[in-house]
Amino acid sequence: MTDRGRKKWRVVGCLTLLAVVVLAVAIVAGLTWWSSRSAEPRSTVLVHERADFDIDPLHDQGSTTAGAPLRVLLELESCEVYIEPGAPGEALSVEAHYDAHDYMLEEIIEQGIPDIYRLRFFATSSRLITGLKQGLRGGQPQLRIRLPVDRPLELTLVQRNGGAIVDFGGLHLLAADFDVSGTLLKVDADERLQGELERFTVKGRQGGLVVESLDLMQPKRVAIGYRMGQAQLDLRGAWISVTSVDLSLSIVDVILRLPRDARIRGLDIDRIESPLSEELPAATLTFSVESGRRATLRVFE
């Protein structure tokens, strides 16, 4: 090829590259314009103190639901959610910030024994469209859910894609169940729970899990099943109960931190157990571990 031919192809290549850059800029500008034109930002606050469905903790003590547990079922998609205890005497409330053009917030209330409160948040557009808009605007929709502290609760969170930060401190929690995928989940408690937590379960995949302050929750049964991701389980603290801990792991890296003043059963570790206080019952954590392929469990004290 002659020098003249090489120069010609260099010019063609530069013009092609320039056309691609201009096209990319035009596409981004068009998407930004379309995203801003189609946006329908909405802020919603739901506070439940209704007479026809009594989930207000200060309900009539003569009613059939007095003292009965409230089952809270959260089905969420592509959002950031913060779950926390409300103030004493406060009813359940939901605060949501989202684009009503692409998402829908829906609540379903079923009165009975137990009462059931179901909250659904889901995308009404395709994942590609909502993903592009989130990338252009920055950030995901946000929900803040405040739970009543004066009524027994059973909580189930089902979440697909997003993040969840949960604080159980001070709640009268009977059961906590999580089913998450593509979600970063952190569960903590800044003070002891009321009553007895029967179970704490997590079923997760393709995400991250951090569980802290389980000693303040004192669940009778812990079951963690995780696939593809990373997890940190902090069991340190003062345990006073006998608890079973079932771990089912696959393609996951898990850091497990153990308490010093508790008997540990079911783990192949060398430790010198500290003498338990005579004032407390013998606290025992009994482990059952099922490790699949490429699962790593690192144990620390």
N, C-alpha and C positions, 0 to 999 in steps of 0.2 A: 504494500500500500504506500502510495506517494505521500509526501509531507502535506500536500494540499488535501488529500483525502482524510488524513488524520485530523487536520484542523477542522474539516467539515464535520466529522463525527463528534469532535469535542464541542463544537458549537451546538450541535443537535442535543448532545447530552446535557449541556448546561441549560438549554431552553426547556428540555423535558423536566429537569429537576426544579427549575423555577416554576413551571406550570403545576407541578405536584405541590410545591409549597403554597402557591396562591390558592389552589383548590382546597388544601387542608385548612388554611386560614378562613376561607369562605365558608367551609362546612362548620367550623367552630363558631364563627360569627352567626351563621344561620341558626345553629342549635341554641346558642345563647339567646338570640332574639325570640326564637320559638318557645324556649323554656320560660322566658320572662312573660311572654304574651299569654301562655297557657296556665301560668301559675295561679292558684287560688289559695293563698295562705289562710290558715284558719287556726284559731286558738280556742279550745273548748275546755270548759271546766264542768265536771259532773259531780254534784254533791247529793248524797242520798239520805234524805230525811223524810221520805214519803210515807204517808199513812197506809197506803195499800200494800207496801212491801217494806216490812219493818227490819231494816238492817242498821238502823240507828241504835247504837249501844244503849241509849237511854230509853229503850222501848218499854211499853207497859208490862210490868212484871206479871200481870195476870194473863197475858196472851199465851197461845200455845207454843210460840217460838222463843219464849223467854228462856235464856240460858242455853238454847240449842245452838250447835255449831253453824257457822256460815261457811259454805263451801265456795271458794273463790277460784274460778277457772279463767286463766288468761291465755288467749291464743293470739300470738303476735308475730308480725312479719316485717323484716327490714326496718328496724327502728332501734332507738336507744331507750331503755326503760329503767326507771329508778323506782324501787319498791321500798317503802319505809313505814314505820309506825306513825300514826297520827297522835295528836295530843289526847289526854284522857277526856272522854265525853264527846270526842269528834267522831263523826260518821265516816264511812268509806267515801273517798273522793278520788277523782281522776282529772289530771290536767294534761292536755295534749296539744302539741304544736306540730302541724303537718300541712301538706298541700292537698286540699280536698279534691283537686282535679285528678290526683293519682292514687289517693288512699281513701279508705273508708274506716270510720270508727263506729263500732256497733256493740250495743250491750243487750243482753238477754237476761231477764230476771225470772226465776222460777221460785214460787213460794211453796214451801212445804217443810218437811222435817227430814233432812236439813234444808234450809234455804240455799239456793244456788245463785250466785252472781257470775255471769259469763261475760267477759269483755273480749271482743275480737277487733284486731287492727290488721288490715291487709291491703295489698296493692290492687288497684283496679286496672292499672295499665300493665304492659308487659315488663318483665324484669329488665330487658335491655333499655327500654325507654326510661324507666325510673332510675336505673343505674346511671344513664347518661346525665339525667337531670341532677342527680345527687352529686355527680362529679363536677358539674358546672357550677352548681350553687354552693357546694361544700356542706358536708354533714348530713345526717339522717334525721327523720322525724323523731321527736322526743315525747315520751310519756312519763308522767310522775304519778304514782299510785300510792295513796296513803291509806293504810289499813287500820281499822279500829282496834284499840288495845283492850277494850272492855268486853269483848265477846270472843268465845272460842272460834278458831279459824282452822280450816283445811285449805291449803294453797296448792294449786297446780299451775305451773308455768310451762307452756309449750311455745317455743320461739324458734323461728327460722331466720337466720341471718341478722346480725346486729350485735347489740351489747346489752347486758343486764347487770345492774348493781343492786344488791338486795341486802337490806338491814332488818334483821328480825328482832332486834333488841326490845325487850319489854312486852312482846306480843304474847297472847294466850294461844299458842300455836300447837295444834294436835298432830298435823302431818304436813310435810313439805315435799313435793314431787316436782322434778324438773326434767323436761324432755327438750333438749336443745340441739340445734344443728347449725354450723357456721356461725356460732355465737361465742363471744367472750363473756363468761359468766363469773361474777364474784359474789359470794355469799358470806355475810359477816353478822356479828351481833355485838353491840356495845354494852349490853347488860343482859342479865339472866332472863330467860323466858318465864312466863307464868305457866303453871300446870306442867304436864308431861308431854314431851314430843315423842309420839309413838314411832315415827319413821322419818328419815331424811334420805331421799333417793335422787340420784342424778343419772340420766341416760343421755350421753352426749357423743358427738362426732364432729370432726373437722372444725375445731375451735380451741378455746382455752378455758380452763377452769381453775378458780382459786377459791378455796373454802377455808375460812378462818374462824376462830373462837367457837369451835364445836363444843368445847367444854361448857360454854355458857348456854348452849342449847340442850345438852344432855339427852340426845336421842337414844331410844332403846335399840334402834336398828339403823345402821348406815349401809346403803347399797350404792356403789359407784360403778357404773359401766361406761367406759370411754374408749373411743376408737379414733385414731388419727388426730393427734393434737398434743397438748401439754397440760398437765394438771399439777396443782399444789394442794395438799391436804394437811392442814395444821391441826393436830389433835392435842397439842400441848395445853397444860392448864390443870385445874383441880377436878378430877372426875370422881363422882360419888356413886355411880351406877354401874350395872353390868350391861355392856353394849356389844352387839355383834357388828362387825365391819366386813362387808362383802365387797371385794374388788374384782371386776372383770375388765381386763385390759388388753388392747390390741393396737399395735403401731402407735404407741403413745409413750411419752416420757413423763414419769410421775415422781414427784418429790413428796415423801411422807415424813412428817415430823411427829414423834411420839412423846407422850407425857412421861415424866419421870416417876411420879407417885401413883402408878397404876400397874396392875399385872397385865402382861402382854402374852397372849396365847395365839398360836398359829403362824407366827413369823419366825423364820430361821435367823435369829439374831443373838448375839452374845451381849448380855447386860447384867449388871448387878442391880437388882431391884431395891429401891429405897423402902425402908419400913413404913407401912401405912399407919396413919394416925388411928389410935384406938377409938377416937370419937366418931370416925366415919366407917361406913360399911366397906367391905373389900371391893374396891373398884377394879373391874376387869374388862379389858378390851380383847375380844376374841375375833381373830382375823380368818377370813377365807379368801384366798387369792387365786384367781384363774388368769394366767398370763398367756396370751396368744403370741403370735409371731411378732418380732421386733418391738416387744414391750419391755420397757426398762423401769424398774421400781427401785428408787434410791431412798434408803431409810436413814433418818437422822433423829437425834434426841436433843 
